[in-house]
């Protein structure tokens, strides 16, 4: 976001992507409560980082990348790796 832009402008940009972020979060978590929390976390990150975001271009890409990154780091349950026994 440029320093000349108003926070209200950035808020309107974020509001356009709430449903998209929630839909992706729900697909990732398969749980409405976790999806809501994940979406809230990412939108909070975006709001706090608004001065670092350059312009309006790519905000959707940045939100979805952060959503994926946050999901992989905080929400995904690691499954044990199972190796097949070699025939022999």
Biopython code that builds the backbone (N, CA, C, O; Angstrom):
import numpy as np
from Bio.PDB.StructureBuilder import StructureBuilder

atoms = [
    (1, "UNK", "N", (0.840, -1.170, 0.000)),
    (1, "UNK", "CA", (0.000, 0.000, 0.000)),
    (1, "UNK", "C", (0.877, 1.222, 0.000)),
    (1, "UNK", "O", (1.832, 1.295, 0.774)),
    (2, "UNK", "N", (0.586, 2.166, -0.831)),
    (2, "UNK", "CA", (1.315, 3.416, -0.837)),
    (2, "UNK", "C", (0.929, 4.229, 0.378)),
    (2, "UNK", "O", (-0.181, 4.115, 0.897)),
    (3, "UNK", "N", (1.857, 5.049, 0.822)),
    (3, "UNK", "CA", (1.601, 5.868, 2.011)),
    (3, "UNK", "C", (0.448, 6.838, 1.779)),
    (3, "UNK", "O", (-0.174, 7.297, 2.738)),
    (4, "UNK", "N", (0.152, 7.157, 0.510)),
    (4, "UNK", "CA", (-0.918, 8.108, 0.216)),
    (4, "UNK", "C", (-2.299, 7.474, 0.251)),
    (4, "UNK", "O", (-3.303, 8.186, 0.291)),
    (5, "UNK", "N", (-2.367, 6.156, 0.236)),
    (5, "UNK", "CA", (-3.661, 5.477, 0.284)),
    (5, "UNK", "C", (-4.202, 5.469, 1.703)),
    (5, "UNK", "O", (-3.436, 5.475, 2.667)),
    (6, "UNK", "N", (-5.504, 5.457, 1.828)),
    (6, "UNK", "CA", (-6.154, 5.451, 3.135)),
    (6, "UNK", "C", (-6.360, 4.019, 3.611)),
    (6, "UNK", "O", (-6.558, 3.115, 2.799)),
    (7, "UNK", "N", (-6.314, 3.810, 4.930)),
    (7, "UNK", "CA", (-6.581, 2.460, 5.456)),
    (7, "UNK", "C", (-7.940, 1.928, 5.028)),
    (7, "UNK", "O", (-8.113, 0.719, 4.877)),
    (8, "UNK", "N", (-8.910, 2.826, 4.829)),
    (8, "UNK", "CA", (-10.245, 2.398, 4.416)),
    (8, "UNK", "C", (-10.203, 1.754, 3.035)),
    (8, "UNK", "O", (-10.944, 0.810, 2.762)),
    (9, "UNK", "N", (-9.330, 2.267, 2.161)),
    (9, "UNK", "CA", (-9.189, 1.680, 0.828)),
    (9, "UNK", "C", (-8.667, 0.253, 0.935)),
    (9, "UNK", "O", (-9.170, -0.655, 0.274)),
    (10, "UNK", "N", (-7.663, 0.069, 1.764)),
    (10, "UNK", "CA", (-7.090, -1.270, 1.934)),
    (10, "UNK", "C", (-8.111, -2.199, 2.574)),
    (10, "UNK", "O", (-8.192, -3.375, 2.219)),
    (11, "UNK", "N", (-8.885, -1.682, 3.508)),
    (11, "UNK", "CA", (-9.932, -2.495, 4.144)),
    (11, "UNK", "C", (-10.933, -2.986, 3.101)),
    (11, "UNK", "O", (-11.349, -4.143, 3.143)),
    (12, "UNK", "N", (-11.318, -2.130, 2.181)),
    (12, "UNK", "CA", (-12.260, -2.524, 1.126)),
    (12, "UNK", "C", (-11.652, -3.593, 0.224)),
    (12, "UNK", "O", (-12.346, -4.509, -0.217)),
    (13, "UNK", "N", (-10.365, -3.473, -0.044)),
    (13, "UNK", "CA", (-9.679, -4.486, -0.862)),
    (13, "UNK", "C", (-9.713, -5.832, -0.140)),
    (13, "UNK", "O", (-10.029, -6.858, -0.742)),
    (14, "UNK", "N", (-9.387, -5.821, 1.152)),
    (14, "UNK", "CA", (-9.409, -7.077, 1.921)),
    (14, "UNK", "C", (-10.804, -7.677, 1.976)),
    (14, "UNK", "O", (-10.964, -8.892, 1.857)),
    (15, "UNK", "N", (-11.806, -6.840, 2.153)),
    (15, "UNK", "CA", (-13.178, -7.350, 2.243)),
    (15, "UNK", "C", (-13.607, -8.067, 0.970)),
    (15, "UNK", "O", (-14.442, -8.971, 1.019)),
    (16, "UNK", "N", (-13.047, -7.675, -0.160)),
    (16, "UNK", "CA", (-13.371, -8.353, -1.424)),
    (16, "UNK", "C", (-12.910, -9.806, -1.423)),
    (16, "UNK", "O", (-13.474, -10.632, -2.141)),
    (17, "UNK", "N", (-11.890, -10.130, -0.622)),
    (17, "UNK", "CA", (-11.295, -11.455, -0.660)),
    (17, "UNK", "C", (-11.623, -12.329, 0.546)),
    (17, "UNK", "O", (-11.079, -13.425, 0.674)),
    (18, "UNK", "N", (-12.490, -11.871, 1.417)),
    (18, "UNK", "CA", (-12.842, -12.655, 2.604)),
    (18, "UNK", "C", (-13.446, -14.000, 2.214)),
    (18, "UNK", "O", (-13.024, -15.040, 2.718)),
    (19, "UNK", "N", (-14.424, -13.982, 1.326)),
    (19, "UNK", "CA", (-15.088, -15.236, 0.928)),
    (19, "UNK", "C", (-14.130, -16.185, 0.215)),
    (19, "UNK", "O", (-14.175, -17.395, 0.437)),
    (20, "UNK", "N", (-13.272, -15.651, -0.632)),
    (20, "UNK", "CA", (-12.292, -16.481, -1.335)),
    (20, "UNK", "C", (-11.347, -17.142, -0.340)),
    (20, "UNK", "O", (-11.089, -18.343, -0.414)),
    (21, "UNK", "N", (-10.835, -16.343, 0.590)),
    (21, "UNK", "CA", (-9.915, -16.880, 1.602)),
    (21, "UNK", "C", (-10.616, -17.950, 2.446)),
    (21, "UNK", "O", (-10.036, -18.998, 2.730)),
    (22, "UNK", "N", (-11.852, -17.684, 2.841)),
    (22, "UNK", "CA", (-12.576, -18.658, 3.656)),
    (22, "UNK", "C", (-12.810, -19.953, 2.876)),
    (22, "UNK", "O", (-12.654, -21.043, 3.427)),
    (23, "UNK", "N", (-13.178, -19.842, 1.616)),
    (23, "UNK", "CA", (-13.421, -21.040, 0.799)),
    (23, "UNK", "C", (-12.170, -21.895, 0.676)),
    (23, "UNK", "O", (-12.233, -23.119, 0.791)),
    (24, "UNK", "N", (-11.036, -21.250, 0.443)),
    (24, "UNK", "CA", (-9.778, -21.983, 0.334)),
    (24, "UNK", "C", (-9.410, -22.584, 1.691)),
    (24, "UNK", "O", (-8.980, -23.735, 1.766)),
    (25, "UNK", "N", (-9.577, -21.811, 2.752)),
    (25, "UNK", "CA", (-9.269, -22.308, 4.101)),
    (25, "UNK", "C", (-10.142, -23.505, 4.457)),
    (25, "UNK", "O", (-9.662, -24.460, 5.067)),
    (26, "UNK", "N", (-11.400, -23.463, 4.087)),
    (26, "UNK", "CA", (-12.301, -24.581, 4.358)),
    (26, "UNK", "C", (-11.878, -25.819, 3.570)),
    (26, "UNK", "O", (-11.930, -26.935, 4.087)),
    (27, "UNK", "N", (-11.466, -25.621, 2.337)),
    (27, "UNK", "CA", (-10.990, -26.758, 1.534)),
    (27, "UNK", "C", (-9.722, -27.366, 2.143)),
    (27, "UNK", "O", (-9.529, -28.581, 2.099)),
    (28, "UNK", "N", (-8.871, -26.527, 2.703)),
    (28, "UNK", "CA", (-7.629, -27.019, 3.307)),
    (28, "UNK", "C", (-7.873, -27.719, 4.643)),
    (28, "UNK", "O", (-7.307, -28.780, 4.902)),
    (29, "UNK", "N", (-8.713, -27.127, 5.488)),
    (29, "UNK", "CA", (-8.885, -27.643, 6.847)),
    (29, "UNK", "C", (-10.008, -28.660, 6.982)),
    (29, "UNK", "O", (-9.968, -29.510, 7.871)),
    (30, "UNK", "N", (-11.008, -28.585, 6.113)),
    (30, "UNK", "CA", (-12.208, -29.430, 6.192)),
    (30, "UNK", "C", (-12.943, -29.234, 7.512)),
    (30, "UNK", "O", (-13.634, -30.139, 7.981)),
    (31, "UNK", "N", (-12.795, -28.057, 8.111)),
    (31, "UNK", "CA", (-13.456, -27.760, 9.379)),
    (31, "UNK", "C", (-13.832, -26.276, 9.381)),
    (31, "UNK", "O", (-12.955, -25.419, 9.274)),
    (32, "UNK", "N", (-15.124, -25.965, 9.502)),
    (32, "UNK", "CA", (-15.555, -24.563, 9.437)),
    (32, "UNK", "C", (-14.919, -23.668, 10.510)),
    (32, "UNK", "O", (-14.601, -22.509, 10.244)),
    (33, "UNK", "N", (-14.738, -24.201, 11.707)),
    (33, "UNK", "CA", (-14.155, -23.390, 12.781)),
    (33, "UNK", "C", (-12.682, -23.092, 12.521)),
    (33, "UNK", "O", (-12.231, -21.962, 12.706)),
    (34, "UNK", "N", (-11.942, -24.099, 12.096)),
    (34, "UNK", "CA", (-10.530, -23.894, 11.773)),
    (34, "UNK", "C", (-10.386, -22.998, 10.551)),
    (34, "UNK", "O", (-9.468, -22.181, 10.487)),
    (35, "UNK", "N", (-11.281, -23.142, 9.585)),
    (35, "UNK", "CA", (-11.237, -22.300, 8.387)),
    (35, "UNK", "C", (-11.467, -20.839, 8.758)),
    (35, "UNK", "O", (-10.804, -19.946, 8.229)),
    (36, "UNK", "N", (-12.405, -20.599, 9.665)),
    (36, "UNK", "CA", (-12.674, -19.228, 10.112)),
    (36, "UNK", "C", (-11.451, -18.661, 10.834)),
    (36, "UNK", "O", (-11.076, -17.509, 10.612)),
    (37, "UNK", "N", (-10.836, -19.463, 11.691)),
    (37, "UNK", "CA", (-9.645, -19.008, 12.412)),
    (37, "UNK", "C", (-8.480, -18.738, 11.455)),
    (37, "UNK", "O", (-7.782, -17.732, 11.584)),
    (38, "UNK", "N", (-8.281, -19.634, 10.507)),
    (38, "UNK", "CA", (-7.211, -19.470, 9.535)),
    (38, "UNK", "C", (-7.431, -18.204, 8.708)),
    (38, "UNK", "O", (-6.497, -17.436, 8.481)),
    (39, "UNK", "N", (-8.648, -17.993, 8.267)),
    (39, "UNK", "CA", (-8.974, -16.792, 7.495)),
    (39, "UNK", "C", (-8.729, -15.538, 8.322)),
    (39, "UNK", "O", (-8.149, -14.566, 7.836)),
    (40, "UNK", "N", (-9.170, -15.565, 9.565)),
    (40, "UNK", "CA", (-8.964, -14.417, 10.449)),
    (40, "UNK", "C", (-7.476, -14.131, 10.645)),
    (40, "UNK", "O", (-7.055, -12.974, 10.624)),
    (41, "UNK", "N", (-6.687, -15.178, 10.834)),
    (41, "UNK", "CA", (-5.247, -15.003, 11.024)),
    (41, "UNK", "C", (-4.588, -14.356, 9.805)),
    (41, "UNK", "O", (-3.753, -13.462, 9.944)),
    (42, "UNK", "N", (-4.965, -14.808, 8.628)),
    (42, "UNK", "CA", (-4.368, -14.281, 7.403)),
    (42, "UNK", "C", (-4.807, -12.841, 7.152)),
    (42, "UNK", "O", (-3.992, -12.009, 6.756)),
    (43, "UNK", "N", (-6.068, -12.542, 7.374)),
    (43, "UNK", "CA", (-6.536, -11.171, 7.168)),
    (43, "UNK", "C", (-5.934, -10.221, 8.204)),
    (43, "UNK", "O", (-5.656, -9.062, 7.894)),
    (44, "UNK", "N", (-5.735, -10.698, 9.417)),
    (44, "UNK", "CA", (-5.063, -9.894, 10.446)),
    (44, "UNK", "C", (-3.624, -9.624, 10.040)),
    (44, "UNK", "O", (-3.135, -8.503, 10.175)),
    (45, "UNK", "N", (-2.944, -10.656, 9.539)),
    (45, "UNK", "CA", (-1.583, -10.475, 9.034)),
    (45, "UNK", "C", (-1.549, -9.417, 7.937)),
    (45, "UNK", "O", (-0.688, -8.538, 7.938)),
    (46, "UNK", "N", (-2.494, -9.509, 7.001)),
    (46, "UNK", "CA", (-2.528, -8.559, 5.886)),
    (46, "UNK", "C", (-2.755, -7.135, 6.392)),
    (46, "UNK", "O", (-2.116, -6.194, 5.922)),
    (47, "UNK", "N", (-3.663, -6.982, 7.347)),
    (47, "UNK", "CA", (-3.947, -5.645, 7.872)),
    (47, "UNK", "C", (-2.717, -5.059, 8.562)),
    (47, "UNK", "O", (-2.388, -3.887, 8.379)),
    (48, "UNK", "N", (-2.051, -5.881, 9.348)),
    (48, "UNK", "CA", (-0.857, -5.402, 10.057)),
    (48, "UNK", "C", (0.306, -5.139, 9.108)),
    (48, "UNK", "O", (1.197, -4.346, 9.413)),
    (49, "UNK", "N", (0.296, -5.805, 7.959)),
    (49, "UNK", "CA", (1.379, -5.656, 6.979)),
    (49, "UNK", "C", (1.019, -4.677, 5.868)),
    (49, "UNK", "O", (1.741, -4.588, 4.875)),
    (50, "UNK", "N", (-0.063, -3.955, 6.009)),
    (50, "UNK", "CA", (-0.560, -3.128, 4.911)),
    (50, "UNK", "C", (0.441, -2.094, 4.420)),
    (50, "UNK", "O", (0.416, -1.742, 3.241)),
    (51, "UNK", "N", (1.313, -1.600, 5.274)),
    (51, "UNK", "CA", (2.308, -0.620, 4.846)),
    (51, "UNK", "C", (3.429, -1.260, 4.035)),
    (51, "UNK", "O", (4.150, -0.566, 3.318)),
    (52, "UNK", "N", (3.581, -2.578, 4.142)),
    (52, "UNK", "CA", (4.637, -3.284, 3.420)),
    (52, "UNK", "C", (4.162, -3.792, 2.066)),
    (52, "UNK", "O", (4.970, -4.123, 1.198)),
    (53, "UNK", "N", (2.854, -3.849, 1.894)),
    (53, "UNK", "CA", (2.292, -4.339, 0.638)),
    (53, "UNK", "C", (2.370, -3.200, -0.371)),
    (53, "UNK", "O", (1.861, -2.104, -0.136)),
    (54, "UNK", "N", (3.014, -3.479, -1.493)),
    (54, "UNK", "CA", (3.192, -2.447, -2.503)),
    (54, "UNK", "C", (2.015, -2.457, -3.458)),
    (54, "UNK", "O", (1.815, -3.425, -4.192)),
    (55, "UNK", "N", (1.240, -1.392, -3.453)),
    (55, "UNK", "CA", (0.110, -1.268, -4.356)),
    (55, "UNK", "C", (-0.977, -2.292, -4.112)),
    (55, "UNK", "O", (-0.955, -3.030, -3.128)),
    (56, "UNK", "N", (-1.916, -2.319, -5.021)),
    (56, "UNK", "CA", (-3.045, -3.242, -4.898)),
    (56, "UNK", "C", (-2.835, -4.509, -5.708)),
    (56, "UNK", "O", (-3.528, -5.507, -5.509)),
    (57, "UNK", "N", (-1.885, -4.464, -6.615)),
    (57, "UNK", "CA", (-1.683, -5.617, -7.488)),
    (57, "UNK", "C", (-1.119, -6.793, -6.702)),
    (57, "UNK", "O", (-0.225, -6.641, -5.869)),
    (58, "UNK", "N", (-1.652, -7.933, -6.982)),
    (58, "UNK", "CA", (-1.147, -9.147, -6.376)),
    (58, "UNK", "C", (-1.616, -9.421, -4.964)),
    (58, "UNK", "O", (-1.119, -10.350, -4.328)),
    (59, "UNK", "N", (-2.559, -8.642, -4.451)),
    (59, "UNK", "CA", (-2.997, -8.855, -3.064)),
    (59, "UNK", "C", (-3.670, -10.217, -2.914)),
    (59, "UNK", "O", (-3.484, -10.888, -1.899)),
    (60, "UNK", "N", (-4.444, -10.629, -3.906)),
    (60, "UNK", "CA", (-5.100, -11.940, -3.834)),
    (60, "UNK", "C", (-4.046, -13.044, -3.780)),
    (60, "UNK", "O", (-4.147, -13.970, -2.976)),
    (61, "UNK", "N", (-3.037, -12.937, -4.641)),
    (61, "UNK", "CA", (-1.957, -13.924, -4.659)),
    (61, "UNK", "C", (-1.240, -13.954, -3.317)),
    (61, "UNK", "O", (-0.928, -15.028, -2.803)),
    (62, "UNK", "N", (-0.975, -12.782, -2.747)),
    (62, "UNK", "CA", (-0.277, -12.713, -1.462)),
    (62, "UNK", "C", (-1.126, -13.301, -0.339)),
    (62, "UNK", "O", (-0.609, -14.001, 0.531)),
    (63, "UNK", "N", (-2.426, -13.019, -0.357)),
    (63, "UNK", "CA", (-3.317, -13.569, 0.669)),
    (63, "UNK", "C", (-3.373, -15.096, 0.587)),
    (63, "UNK", "O", (-3.291, -15.783, 1.605)),
    (64, "UNK", "N", (-3.511, -15.613, -0.615)),
    (64, "UNK", "CA", (-3.619, -17.066, -0.774)),
    (64, "UNK", "C", (-2.302, -17.763, -0.462)),
    (64, "UNK", "O", (-2.296, -18.869, 0.079)),
    (65, "UNK", "N", (-1.185, -17.123, -0.800)),
    (65, "UNK", "CA", (0.120, -17.705, -0.455)),
    (65, "UNK", "C", (0.305, -17.739, 1.058)),
    (65, "UNK", "O", (0.798, -18.727, 1.602)),
    (66, "UNK", "N", (-0.088, -16.668, 1.734)),
    (66, "UNK", "CA", (0.019, -16.618, 3.195)),
    (66, "UNK", "C", (-0.937, -17.632, 3.827)),
    (66, "UNK", "O", (-0.601, -18.263, 4.829)),
    (67, "UNK", "N", (-2.104, -17.785, 3.253)),
    (67, "UNK", "CA", (-3.077, -18.763, 3.741)),
    (67, "UNK", "C", (-2.479, -20.168, 3.682)),
    (67, "UNK", "O", (-2.552, -20.920, 4.655)),
    (68, "UNK", "N", (-1.899, -20.513, 2.558)),
    (68, "UNK", "CA", (-1.280, -21.825, 2.392)),
    (68, "UNK", "C", (-0.110, -22.001, 3.358)),
    (68, "UNK", "O", (0.007, -23.033, 4.019)),
    (69, "UNK", "N", (0.746, -20.998, 3.436)),
    (69, "UNK", "CA", (1.904, -21.056, 4.328)),
    (69, "UNK", "C", (1.479, -21.242, 5.785)),
    (69, "UNK", "O", (2.052, -22.056, 6.510)),
    (70, "UNK", "N", (0.479, -20.488, 6.200)),
    (70, "UNK", "CA", (-0.013, -20.582, 7.577)),
    (70, "UNK", "C", (-0.654, -21.933, 7.835)),
    (70, "UNK", "O", (-0.460, -22.520, 8.899)),
    (71, "UNK", "N", (-1.414, -22.431, 6.871)),
    (71, "UNK", "CA", (-2.019, -23.750, 7.022)),
    (71, "UNK", "C", (-0.947, -24.828, 7.189)),
    (71, "UNK", "O", (-1.029, -25.660, 8.093)),
    (72, "UNK", "N", (0.045, -24.805, 6.320)),
    (72, "UNK", "CA", (1.099, -25.818, 6.384)),
    (72, "UNK", "C", (1.880, -25.734, 7.690)),
    (72, "UNK", "O", (2.295, -26.759, 8.231)),
    (73, "UNK", "N", (2.081, -24.531, 8.196)),
    (73, "UNK", "CA", (2.866, -24.360, 9.412)),
    (73, "UNK", "C", (2.061, -24.664, 10.671)),
    (73, "UNK", "O", (2.577, -25.295, 11.593)),
    (74, "UNK", "N", (0.801, -24.223, 10.723)),
    (74, "UNK", "CA", (0.055, -24.242, 11.983)),
    (74, "UNK", "C", (-1.126, -25.208, 12.050)),
    (74, "UNK", "O", (-1.530, -25.594, 13.147)),
    (75, "UNK", "N", (-1.684, -25.603, 10.926)),
    (75, "UNK", "CA", (-2.944, -26.344, 10.966)),
    (75, "UNK", "C", (-2.834, -27.775, 10.476)),
    (75, "UNK", "O", (-3.590, -28.641, 10.918)),
    (76, "UNK", "N", (-1.914, -28.034, 9.579)),
    (76, "UNK", "CA", (-1.837, -29.376, 9.003)),
    (76, "UNK", "C", (-1.341, -30.355, 10.055)),
    (76, "UNK", "O", (-0.381, -30.082, 10.776)),
    (77, "UNK", "N", (-1.996, -31.474, 10.130)),
    (77, "UNK", "CA", (-1.586, -32.529, 11.047)),
    (77, "UNK", "C", (-0.618, -33.428, 10.295)),
    (77, "UNK", "O", (-0.955, -34.008, 9.263)),
    (78, "UNK", "N", (0.557, -33.527, 10.819)),
    (78, "UNK", "CA", (1.565, -34.345, 10.155)),
    (78, "UNK", "C", (1.187, -35.821, 10.265)),
    (78, "UNK", "O", (0.851, -36.315, 11.341)),
    (79, "UNK", "N", (1.248, -36.491, 9.160)),
    (79, "UNK", "CA", (0.971, -37.923, 9.142)),
    (79, "UNK", "C", (2.291, -38.665, 9.085)),
    (79, "UNK", "O", (3.221, -38.221, 8.411)),
    (80, "UNK", "N", (2.387, -39.784, 9.778)),
    (80, "UNK", "CA", (3.642, -40.531, 9.736)),
    (80, "UNK", "C", (3.917, -41.041, 8.324)),
    (80, "UNK", "O", (3.005, -41.426, 7.593)),
    (81, "UNK", "N", (5.166, -41.032, 7.971)),
    (81, "UNK", "CA", (5.575, -41.530, 6.661)),
    (81, "UNK", "C", (5.730, -43.041, 6.756)),
    (81, "UNK", "O", (6.388, -43.550, 7.663)),
    (82, "UNK", "N", (5.130, -43.743, 5.826)),
    (82, "UNK", "CA", (5.227, -45.200, 5.808)),
    (82, "UNK", "C", (5.939, -45.621, 4.545)),
    (82, "UNK", "O", (5.602, -45.189, 3.443)),
    (83, "UNK", "N", (6.907, -46.453, 4.723)),
    (83, "UNK", "CA", (7.679, -46.935, 3.597)),
    (83, "UNK", "C", (7.278, -48.371, 3.301)),
    (83, "UNK", "O", (7.059, -49.172, 4.210)),
    (84, "UNK", "N", (7.188, -48.677, 2.024)),
    (84, "UNK", "CA", (6.872, -50.046, 1.622)),
    (84, "UNK", "C", (8.137, -50.893, 1.766)),
    (84, "UNK", "O", (9.247, -50.434, 1.497)),
    (85, "UNK", "N", (7.944, -52.103, 2.185)),
    (85, "UNK", "CA", (9.090, -53.019, 2.299)),
    (85, "UNK", "C", (9.526, -53.437, 0.900)),
    (85, "UNK", "O", (8.704, -53.719, 0.029)),
    (86, "UNK", "N", (10.795, -53.466, 0.720)),
    (86, "UNK", "CA", (11.339, -53.872, -0.573)),
    (86, "UNK", "C", (11.183, -55.379, -0.722)),
    (86, "UNK", "O", (11.432, -56.138, 0.215)),
    (87, "UNK", "N", (10.775, -55.794, -1.895)),
    (87, "UNK", "CA", (10.634, -57.228, -2.181)),
    (87, "UNK", "C", (12.022, -57.830, -2.321)),
    (87, "UNK", "O", (12.909, -57.267, -2.964)),
    (88, "UNK", "N", (12.173, -58.917, -1.742)),
    (88, "UNK", "CA", (13.480, -59.416, -1.978)),
    (88, "UNK", "C", (13.901, -60.576, -1.305)),
    (88, "UNK", "O", (15.031, -61.025, -1.497)),
]
sb = StructureBuilder()
sb.init_structure("model")
sb.init_model(0)
sb.init_chain("A")
sb.init_seg("    ")
for serial, (resi, resn, name, xyz) in enumerate(atoms, 1):
    if name == "N":
        sb.init_residue(resn, " ", resi, " ")
    sb.init_atom(name, np.array(xyz, "f"), 0.0, 1.0, " ", f" {name:<3s}", serial, name[0])
structure = sb.get_structure()
